[in-house]
Amino acid sequence: MPMRRLFSRENLFALGLCLLLALLLIVTTSTAPQWIYQGF
């Protein structure tokens, strides 16, 4: 099954780390980040 290989422990760890870093970046900015609103 390809899904079992996709959700291996290493991939889930890397994905969680990426999400944690993105969340940390958003939380640590004092105001709403401008790059979110760049398209509007």
C-alpha positions in Angstrom: 0.0 0.0 0.0 1.5 3.4 -1.0 -0.4 5.2 1.8 1.5 3.2 4.4 4.8 4.3 2.9 3.5 7.9 2.7 2.6 8.1 6.4 5.8 6.7 7.8 7.1 7.9 11.1 9.8 10.0 9.5 7.3 11.8 7.2 4.8 12.5 10.0 7.6 13.8 12.2 8.8 16.1 9.4 5.3 17.3 8.7 4.6 18.0 12.4 7.9 20.0 12.6 6.9 22.1 9.6 3.5 22.8 11.0 5.0 23.7 14.4 7.5 26.1 12.8 4.7 27.8 10.7 2.5 28.1 13.7 5.4 29.6 15.7 6.1 32.1 13.0 2.5 33.2 12.9 2.1 33.4 16.7 5.3 35.3 17.3 4.5 38.1 14.9 3.0 41.0 16.9 0.3 41.9 14.5 -1.4 40.1 11.6 1.4 39.3 9.1 1.3 41.3 5.9 2.2 38.4 3.7 -1.2 36.8 4.4 -3.0 39.9 3.0 -0.7 40.4 0.0 -3.1 38.9 -2.4 -6.0 41.1 -1.4 
